[in-house]
Amino acid sequence: PAQPPHAGATPAQSGAAMLADERARYGLAPVKFKFTKEDKAKWTKQEKAMYRQAYDLGGEKRAFAVMKNYFAQKEKGTGAEREAAVLTSATGVRGPKKEQAPALPVDTGPVEIPLPKVEDLPAGTLLCAGTTDWDDIGKKTLGAGEMNCLWSYHRTLPSIKFRLIATSGCSNHSVAVCEQGNTWTWGRNDAGQLGLGHAKSVQGPTLVTSLEGKQVRSAATGRRHTLVVTGSGEALSCGSNKCGQLGQGGRDSGALFAEFKPVLKFGGAKPVLQVACGAEHSVALNNCGVVAAWGHPLYGQLGDGDNGEYIVHTGKVEYNFVTAPKVVQFPGDARVKGIACGNNHTVAVMRSGMVYTWGFGGYGRLGHAEQKDEMRPRALKNIGNRPGTGMKKATCGASCTYLLSENGGVLFFGRTKSTGEATMYPKPINDLQGWLVKDVACGNTSTIVLADESVVTWGGSPVYGELGYGDPAIPGTPKSSTVAKLVDSLNKGHVFTVAMGYAHGLALANAKGGEEATKVIDALEEWTPEAEDPTGKREAEDAADGATSKKRKK
């Protein structure tokens, strides 16, 4: 008997064949669902390379769509320049032919932009997770199991609403600004980095009385120093000045800078918009798009073309620390809209959407596909020089960088773990494909992401509760995760900003998400930290009680 057409084929194969037959009846070319080996054999080397790179970014489906679009443009005879543009925009990879480098985008907006007001920021409840043993973390004096840890996000000072939070991957202290514009600090304070006038660590948020009424609208933390920007655009600093990172002119490694004092002016003394801190260097951005850096020049992280090294004698190297803000030069008329710092690298996002990085190049944290240190700002390829590829924000971990795109995507390069391969150039994070990413922060090894109405975290051991999954003593509760995982307790809680420190996490949430968001926030446990003890009186009493207890045991 006669076999039916396409006998022996799978339903999908049969359907494709029938569709091809139907199109042939009307003189139309068959629809391709994938490229065959015969198709690929006819491609140029550049085309094969483009297919492979598109495949790496999004799998076979993505690669097919990219190449299909490319060949459609090629058939139109639009020229090599159009070919290259189509491929680059689709894959983020340079096309097969390029006669000359594209011109840098020109910043066409006003040179000077108005200062934002802290009252324009949303206000919400402060949420904290992670260790509260500020003086022990990172010093190996206690193990992770011996430390006091908040294993889930807790409401902190719920009667006060906060608008801004700041910490970083090298910091064991934090800053928060309430809706009245007053500043609160807490954490490790061995160098006076809390700005409270003393050097005793403080467990929970404590009001900085010297900043009352200052309307602080930007803050940043380094390893042992802190910067803030007041409502009038004045930058202030406190903490360790061993490397000149306070920017007050001069340095004194033995002195205590425990109160906020003004940073020296730069860039025509224009108001400062934003500050950022590395481990031992600082960066500031003014409202004309001018950036200045100061502090430790190691690895070229100040962007002035020098690492500051000089030889004192055989076997001893010293550094020329930069103790006052020094303007960073960018090509052309480029102006900056945002800055970020890792421990030893710096990132600037331009108003055009381009991104420049410089400093320590280890493990790909600069995104240039090599581990070379960059002494001056170097532009990332294929970012910001075409429509749809611009970035709006950068954030850094200790040894990595995240970029948030204008359309809610996120790119990553560098390394968050102490082992394993590094990502040497900007790549999308597969676990976040399809999410609208609103904010991201990275600590020493842990990452927190605000995506859609959810909070996602991940990080390898050791962790101290900053991931927010809950008490690991409860069966089935993970302590860490190497892949992106939802923080269930914050789902639908209307979190609107996040931050991550060395071993603690912060978030702000409010009830603008409606009744459901209110229930989520109210269901969180409340953390009531110990009151400030600057004189050490309580500590002495505790020590005395401990000695008495030991005598009784004997």
C-alpha positions as CSV (number, residue, x, y, z in Angstrom):
1,P,0.0,0.0,0.0
2,A,1.1,3.6,-0.6
3,Q,2.8,5.2,2.3
4,P,1.3,8.5,3.6
5,P,3.5,11.6,3.0
6,H,6.2,12.0,5.6
7,A,5.7,8.5,7.0
8,G,7.9,7.6,9.9
9,A,8.5,11.2,10.9
10,T,7.9,12.5,14.4
11,P,4.9,14.9,14.8
12,A,7.2,17.9,14.9
13,Q,9.1,16.7,11.8
14,S,5.8,15.9,10.0
15,G,4.4,19.3,10.9
16,A,7.5,21.1,9.6
17,A,7.4,19.1,6.4
18,M,3.7,19.8,5.8
19,L,4.4,23.5,6.4
20,A,7.2,23.4,3.9
21,D,4.9,21.7,1.3
22,E,2.2,24.3,1.9
23,R,4.6,27.2,1.4
24,A,6.0,25.5,-1.8
25,R,2.5,25.5,-3.3
26,Y,2.6,29.3,-3.2
27,G,6.1,29.6,-4.3
28,L,7.5,30.6,-0.9
29,A,10.8,29.5,0.5
30,P,10.6,26.9,3.3
31,V,10.8,28.2,6.9
32,K,14.0,27.3,8.7
33,F,13.9,26.0,12.3
34,K,17.6,25.4,12.6
35,F,20.7,25.5,10.5
36,T,22.0,22.3,9.1
37,K,25.6,21.1,8.9
38,E,25.5,21.9,5.2
39,D,24.4,25.5,5.9
40,K,27.2,26.0,8.4
41,A,29.8,24.6,6.1
42,K,29.1,27.6,3.7
43,W,29.7,30.2,6.4
44,T,32.8,32.3,6.8
45,K,35.0,31.9,9.8
46,Q,33.6,35.2,11.2
47,E,30.0,34.0,10.8
48,K,30.9,30.7,12.6
49,A,32.5,32.6,15.4
50,M,29.4,34.8,15.8
51,Y,27.1,31.8,15.9
52,R,29.2,30.2,18.7
53,Q,29.3,33.4,20.8
54,A,25.5,34.0,20.4
55,Y,25.1,30.3,21.4
56,D,27.1,30.9,24.5
57,L,24.9,33.9,25.4
58,G,21.5,32.3,24.9
59,G,21.7,28.8,23.6
60,E,20.6,27.4,20.2
61,K,17.4,29.3,20.1
62,R,19.2,32.6,20.6
63,A,21.9,31.7,18.1
64,F,19.4,30.8,15.4
65,A,17.5,34.1,15.8
66,V,20.7,36.1,15.7
67,M,22.0,34.4,12.5
68,K,18.6,34.5,10.8
69,N,18.4,38.2,11.4
70,Y,22.0,38.6,10.1
71,F,21.3,36.7,6.9
72,A,18.1,38.6,6.3
73,Q,20.0,41.9,6.5
74,K,22.8,40.5,4.3
75,E,20.3,39.6,1.6
76,K,19.1,43.2,1.5
77,G,22.6,44.3,0.4
78,T,22.9,46.9,3.1
79,G,26.7,46.7,3.2
80,A,29.4,45.5,5.6
81,E,28.8,48.3,8.1
82,R,25.1,47.3,8.4
83,E,26.1,43.7,8.7
84,A,28.5,44.4,11.6
85,A,25.9,46.6,13.3
86,V,23.2,43.9,13.1
87,L,25.5,41.3,14.5
88,T,26.9,43.5,17.3
89,S,23.6,44.6,18.5
90,A,22.2,41.1,18.6
91,T,25.2,39.3,20.2
92,G,27.3,41.9,21.8
93,V,30.1,40.7,19.6
94,R,32.0,42.7,16.9
95,G,30.9,41.9,13.3
96,P,33.1,40.5,10.6
97,K,34.2,43.7,9.1
98,K,34.8,47.1,10.6
99,E,36.7,49.8,8.7
100,Q,36.9,52.2,11.6
101,A,36.0,52.5,15.3
102,P,32.7,54.1,16.0
103,A,32.8,57.6,17.3
104,L,32.3,58.0,21.0
105,P,28.8,59.2,21.9
106,V,28.6,62.9,22.8
107,D,26.9,64.0,26.0
108,T,24.2,66.4,24.8
109,G,22.5,67.2,28.0
110,P,23.1,70.1,30.4
111,V,26.6,70.3,31.9
112,E,25.3,71.0,35.4
113,I,22.4,69.1,36.7
114,P,20.2,70.1,39.7
115,L,20.9,68.4,43.1
116,P,18.4,65.7,44.0
117,K,16.6,66.0,47.4
118,V,16.6,63.2,50.0
119,E,12.9,63.8,50.5
120,D,12.3,62.7,46.9
121,L,13.4,59.2,47.8
122,P,10.9,56.6,49.0
123,A,10.9,55.8,52.7
124,G,10.5,52.4,54.3
125,T,11.3,49.9,57.1
126,L,15.0,49.0,57.6
127,L,15.6,45.2,57.3
128,C,18.8,43.6,58.5
129,A,20.3,40.1,58.2
130,G,23.7,38.5,58.8
131,T,26.2,38.7,61.6
132,T,26.1,41.2,64.4
133,D,29.5,40.3,65.9
134,W,31.2,43.3,64.2
135,D,34.5,43.0,65.9
136,D,35.0,39.3,65.2
137,I,33.9,38.8,61.7
138,G,36.8,38.4,59.3
139,K,39.4,38.0,62.0
140,K,39.0,34.2,62.5
141,T,38.5,34.7,66.3
142,L,35.2,32.9,66.1
143,G,33.8,30.4,63.7
144,A,30.6,30.9,61.7
145,G,28.7,28.6,64.2
146,E,29.9,30.6,67.2
147,M,28.8,34.1,66.0
148,N,25.6,35.9,66.7
149,C,23.8,35.9,63.3
150,L,20.4,37.0,62.0
151,W,19.6,34.1,59.6
152,S,16.6,35.9,58.1
153,Y,15.8,39.6,57.5
154,H,14.5,41.3,60.6
155,R,12.7,44.6,61.0
156,T,15.0,47.1,62.7
157,L,13.8,50.3,64.4
158,P,10.4,49.8,62.8
159,S,9.0,53.1,64.1
160,I,11.6,55.0,62.0
161,K,11.4,55.1,58.2
162,F,14.6,55.2,56.2
163,R,15.3,56.5,52.7
164,L,18.9,55.4,52.1
165,I,21.2,52.6,53.1
166,A,24.9,52.1,52.4
167,T,27.6,49.4,53.1
168,S,30.1,47.5,50.9
169,G,31.9,44.2,50.4
170,C,34.9,45.3,52.5
171,S,32.8,46.9,55.3
172,N,31.6,45.7,58.6
173,H,29.7,48.9,59.3
174,S,26.7,50.6,57.7
175,V,25.0,53.9,57.2
176,A,21.2,54.6,57.0
177,V,19.5,57.9,56.4
178,C,16.0,58.4,57.8
179,E,13.1,60.3,56.1
180,Q,14.0,63.4,58.1
181,G,17.5,63.4,56.6
182,N,19.3,62.4,59.7
183,T,22.1,59.8,59.6
184,W,22.4,56.6,61.6
185,T,25.5,54.4,61.7
186,W,26.4,51.1,63.3
187,G,29.0,48.2,63.2
188,R,32.7,48.0,63.6
189,N,34.2,51.3,64.8
190,D,37.9,50.6,65.5
191,A,39.0,53.7,63.5
192,G,36.1,56.0,64.3
193,Q,34.4,55.2,61.0
194,L,30.9,55.6,62.5
195,G,31.5,59.3,63.1
196,L,30.2,59.1,66.6
197,G,33.2,60.8,68.3
198,H,34.7,57.6,69.7
199,A,36.2,54.2,68.6
200,K,33.8,51.7,70.3
201,S,31.8,49.4,68.0
202,V,28.0,49.8,68.1
203,Q,25.7,46.9,67.5
204,G,22.7,48.7,66.1
205,P,21.7,51.9,64.3
206,T,22.8,55.0,66.3
207,L,22.0,58.6,65.5
208,V,25.0,60.7,64.4
209,T,24.3,63.9,66.2
210,S,26.9,65.9,64.3
211,L,25.0,65.3,61.1
212,E,21.5,66.2,62.3
213,G,19.8,68.6,59.9
214,K,22.4,67.9,57.2
215,Q,19.9,66.1,54.9
216,V,22.5,63.5,53.8
217,R,21.6,62.1,50.4
218,S,24.6,59.9,49.5
219,A,26.8,57.7,51.6
220,A,29.6,55.1,51.1
221,T,31.7,52.9,53.3
222,G,35.2,51.6,52.9
223,R,37.1,49.0,55.1
224,R,37.6,51.5,57.9
225,H,36.3,54.9,56.6
226,T,33.0,56.5,55.7
227,L,31.9,59.3,53.3
228,V,28.6,61.1,53.1
229,V,27.2,64.0,51.0
230,T,25.0,66.6,52.6
231,G,21.9,68.2,51.0
232,S,24.0,71.2,50.0
233,G,26.5,69.1,48.1
234,E,29.3,69.0,50.6
235,A,31.3,65.8,51.0
236,L,32.3,64.8,54.6
237,S,34.5,61.9,55.8
238,C,35.6,60.1,58.9
239,G,37.5,57.0,60.0
240,S,41.0,55.7,59.1
241,N,43.2,58.2,57.2
242,K,46.3,55.9,57.0
243,C,46.3,56.2,53.2
244,G,44.8,59.6,52.8
245,Q,41.4,58.1,52.0
246,L,39.5,60.9,53.9
247,G,40.6,63.5,51.3
248,Q,41.0,66.2,54.0
249,G,44.6,67.0,52.9
250,G,47.5,65.2,54.7
251,R,47.3,62.0,56.6
252,D,48.1,60.7,60.1
253,S,47.9,57.0,60.6
254,G,48.0,57.4,64.4
255,A,45.3,60.0,64.8
256,L,41.6,59.3,65.4
257,F,39.3,60.9,62.9
258,A,36.1,59.9,64.6
259,E,33.9,62.9,63.5
260,F,32.8,63.9,60.1
261,K,34.9,66.7,58.6
262,P,34.8,68.3,55.1
263,V,36.6,66.7,52.1
264,L,38.6,69.2,50.1
265,K,36.8,70.7,47.1
266,F,37.5,69.7,43.4
267,G,36.2,70.4,39.9
268,G,35.5,74.1,40.4
269,A,34.1,73.5,43.9
270,K,30.8,72.4,42.3
271,P,28.3,70.4,44.6
272,V,29.0,66.7,45.0
273,L,26.3,64.3,43.9
274,Q,27.7,60.9,44.9
275,V,30.5,59.2,46.7
276,A,32.0,55.7,46.6
277,C,34.6,53.9,48.7
278,G,37.1,51.1,47.9
279,A,38.9,49.4,50.7
280,E,41.4,52.3,51.1
281,H,40.5,54.7,48.3
282,S,37.6,57.1,47.7
283,V,35.9,58.6,44.7
284,A,33.4,61.5,44.3
285,L,31.2,62.7,41.5
286,N,30.0,66.3,41.2
287,N,26.9,67.7,39.5
288,C,28.9,68.6,36.3
289,G,29.8,65.0,35.7
290,V,33.4,65.4,37.0
291,V,35.0,62.6,39.0
292,A,37.8,62.9,41.5
293,A,39.7,60.1,43.4
294,W,42.1,60.0,46.3
295,G,43.6,57.6,48.9
296,H,45.8,54.5,48.2
297,P,47.0,54.6,44.5
298,L,47.7,50.8,44.5
299,Y,47.0,49.1,41.1
300,G,46.1,52.5,39.5
301,Q,42.7,52.6,41.2
302,L,42.8,56.4,41.3
303,G,42.9,56.6,37.5
304,D,45.7,59.1,37.3
305,G,48.1,56.8,35.4
306,D,50.3,55.9,38.3
307,N,50.3,53.2,41.1
308,G,52.3,55.5,43.4
309,E,55.1,53.0,44.1
310,Y,58.6,54.1,44.9
311,I,61.5,52.1,46.3
312,V,62.8,53.2,49.7
313,H,65.7,50.7,49.8
314,T,66.2,47.1,48.7
315,G,63.2,45.0,49.5
316,K,61.0,47.9,50.7
317,V,58.4,49.7,48.6
318,E,56.4,52.7,49.7
319,Y,53.5,54.6,48.1
320,N,52.8,58.2,47.3
321,F,49.3,58.5,48.9
322,V,47.0,61.0,47.3
323,T,45.5,63.0,50.2
324,A,43.3,65.4,48.3
325,P,40.7,64.9,45.5
326,K,42.4,64.5,42.1
327,V,40.3,64.9,39.0
328,V,40.1,61.8,36.8
329,Q,40.4,62.5,33.0
330,F,38.1,60.8,30.5
331,P,38.4,60.8,26.7
332,G,36.6,63.6,24.8
333,D,33.8,65.5,26.5
334,A,32.5,62.5,28.4
335,R,30.6,63.2,31.6
336,V,29.8,60.8,34.4
337,K,26.4,60.0,35.9
338,G,27.4,57.2,38.4
339,I,30.4,55.7,40.2
340,A,31.2,52.5,42.1
341,C,34.2,50.9,43.8
342,G,35.3,47.4,44.6
343,N,38.1,46.8,47.0
344,N,40.8,47.9,44.5
345,H,39.0,48.9,41.3
346,T,36.7,51.7,40.2
347,V,33.8,52.0,37.7
348,A,32.2,55.0,36.1
349,V,29.0,55.0,34.1
350,M,28.8,57.9,31.7
351,R,25.7,59.9,30.9
352,S,25.9,58.4,27.4
353,G,25.5,54.9,28.9
354,M,29.2,53.9,28.2
355,V,31.2,52.3,31.1
356,Y,34.8,52.9,32.0
357,T,36.8,50.7,34.5
358,W,40.3,51.0,36.0
359,G,42.4,49.7,38.8
360,F,43.2,46.0,39.7
361,G,42.5,43.7,36.8
362,G,42.7,40.4,38.6
363,Y,40.0,37.8,37.9
364,G,38.4,39.9,35.1
365,R,36.8,42.5,37.5
366,L,37.5,45.3,34.9
367,G,35.7,43.4,32.1
368,H,38.4,43.8,29.4
369,A,39.0,40.0,28.9
370,E,42.4,40.3,30.4
371,Q,43.9,40.5,33.9
372,K,46.0,43.6,33.3
373,D,45.8,46.5,35.8
374,E,44.5,49.7,34.2
375,M,46.1,52.9,35.4
376,R,43.6,55.1,33.6
377,P,39.9,54.8,32.7
378,R,39.3,52.3,29.9
379,A,36.0,51.9,28.0
380,L,34.2,48.6,27.9
381,K,33.7,47.4,24.4
382,N,30.2,47.3,22.9
383,I,28.5,49.0,25.8
384,G,26.9,52.4,25.4
385,N,28.1,53.1,21.9
386,R,24.8,52.1,20.2
387,P,21.1,52.5,21.1
388,G,19.9,49.8,23.5
389,T,23.3,48.9,25.0
390,G,23.6,51.7,27.5
391,M,24.0,51.2,31.3
392,K,22.3,53.2,34.0
393,K,24.2,51.9,37.1
394,A,27.2,50.0,38.3
395,T,27.8,48.2,41.6
396,C,30.8,46.3,42.8
397,G,31.7,43.5,45.0
398,A,35.1,42.9,46.5
399,S,36.4,41.4,43.2
400,C,33.6,41.7,40.7
401,T,31.3,44.2,38.9
402,Y,27.6,44.3,38.1
403,L,26.1,46.6,35.5
404,L,22.3,47.4,35.3
405,S,21.1,48.2,31.8
406,E,18.5,50.8,30.8
407,N,16.0,48.0,30.0
408,G,16.3,46.2,33.4
409,G,19.0,43.6,32.4
410,V,22.1,42.9,34.4
411,L,25.7,42.0,33.3
412,F,28.4,40.5,35.4
413,F,32.2,40.2,35.2
414,G,34.8,39.2,37.8
415,R,34.6,36.6,40.5
416,T,32.6,36.3,43.7
417,K,34.1,33.1,45.0
418,S,37.7,32.5,46.2
419,T,37.9,29.5,43.8
420,G,36.7,28.6,40.3
421,E,36.8,30.3,37.0
422,A,36.4,34.1,36.6
423,T,34.1,35.9,34.1
424,M,36.6,38.0,32.1
425,Y,34.1,40.2,30.2
426,P,30.5,41.4,30.6
427,K,28.0,38.5,30.4
428,P,24.3,38.2,31.3
429,I,23.4,36.1,34.4
430,N,21.5,33.2,33.1
431,D,19.5,32.8,36.3
432,L,18.1,36.3,35.9
433,Q,17.1,36.1,32.3
434,G,13.5,37.4,31.9
435,W,13.5,39.3,35.2
436,L,13.3,43.0,35.5
437,V,16.2,43.8,37.7
438,K,15.8,47.0,39.8
439,D,18.8,46.9,42.1
440,V,21.8,44.7,42.9
441,A,24.5,44.7,45.6
442,C,27.4,42.4,46.3
443,G,29.4,41.8,49.5
444,N,32.5,39.8,49.9
445,T,31.1,36.7,48.3
446,S,27.3,37.1,48.6
447,T,25.0,38.9,46.1
448,I,21.5,40.3,46.6
449,V,19.2,41.3,43.7
450,L,15.9,43.1,43.6
451,A,14.0,41.7,40.6
452,D,10.4,42.4,39.8
453,E,8.6,42.0,43.2
454,S,11.1,39.5,44.6
455,V,14.5,39.4,46.3
456,V,17.0,36.9,45.1
457,T,20.3,36.0,46.8
458,W,23.2,33.6,46.4
459,G,26.6,33.0,47.8
460,G,29.0,30.2,48.8
461,S,30.2,29.3,52.3
462,P,31.0,30.7,54.7
463,V,27.9,32.8,55.1
464,Y,26.5,34.4,58.2
465,G,22.8,34.8,57.4
466,E,23.1,37.6,54.9
467,L,21.3,35.5,52.3
468,G,18.2,35.5,54.4
469,Y,17.0,31.9,53.9
470,G,16.2,31.3,57.6
471,D,17.7,29.4,60.5
472,P,19.8,26.5,59.1
473,A,19.0,24.5,62.2
474,I,15.5,24.0,60.8
475,P,15.5,20.9,58.6
476,G,15.4,21.7,54.9
477,T,16.6,25.3,55.3
478,P,19.7,26.0,53.3
479,K,22.6,28.0,54.8
480,S,24.0,29.0,51.4
481,S,23.3,28.7,47.7
482,T,25.7,28.9,44.7
483,V,22.8,29.6,42.4
484,A,20.1,32.4,42.5
485,K,17.5,31.6,45.1
486,L,14.3,33.5,46.2
487,V,14.2,34.9,49.7
488,D,10.7,33.6,50.4
489,S,10.1,35.8,53.5
490,L,10.5,39.0,51.4
491,N,8.4,37.9,48.4
492,K,5.8,40.6,47.6
493,G,7.1,42.7,50.5
494,H,7.7,45.7,48.2
495,V,11.5,45.9,48.8
496,F,12.8,49.0,46.9
497,T,16.5,49.0,47.5
498,V,19.2,46.6,48.8
499,A,22.8,46.7,50.1
500,M,25.3,44.0,51.0
501,G,28.3,44.2,53.4
502,Y,31.1,41.9,54.2
503,A,28.8,39.5,56.0
504,H,25.5,41.3,56.4
505,G,22.7,42.4,54.2
506,L,20.4,45.4,54.2
507,A,17.1,46.3,52.5
508,L,14.3,48.9,52.7
509,A,10.7,47.9,52.2
510,N,7.4,49.8,52.4
511,A,3.7,49.2,52.2
512,K,3.2,50.8,48.8
513,G,2.7,47.3,47.5
514,G,-0.7,47.3,49.3
515,E,-2.1,45.2,52.1
516,E,-0.1,42.1,51.0
517,A,3.2,44.0,51.3
518,T,2.2,45.3,54.8
519,K,1.5,41.7,55.9
520,V,4.8,40.5,54.6
521,I,6.7,43.2,56.4
522,D,4.8,42.9,59.7
523,A,5.4,39.1,59.7
524,L,9.2,39.6,59.9
525,E,10.8,39.3,63.3
526,E,12.0,42.4,65.0
527,W,15.7,42.8,65.9
528,T,16.4,45.0,69.0
529,P,20.1,45.6,69.2
530,E,21.9,46.6,72.4
531,A,22.1,50.3,73.2
532,E,25.3,52.2,72.5
533,D,28.1,51.8,75.1
534,P,30.8,54.3,74.2
535,T,32.3,54.5,77.6
536,G,32.8,50.8,77.9
537,K,31.0,50.7,81.2
538,R,28.7,47.8,80.3
539,E,31.6,45.9,78.8
540,A,33.6,46.3,82.0
541,E,30.5,45.1,84.0
542,D,30.1,42.1,81.7
543,A,33.7,41.2,82.2
544,A,33.4,41.5,86.0
545,D,30.3,39.3,85.9
546,G,32.2,36.8,83.9
547,A,35.1,36.7,86.4
548,T,32.6,36.3,89.3
549,S,30.9,33.4,87.5
550,K,34.3,31.7,87.0
551,K,35.1,32.0,90.7
552,R,31.8,30.4,91.6
553,K,32.4,27.5,89.2
554,K,35.8,27.0,90.9
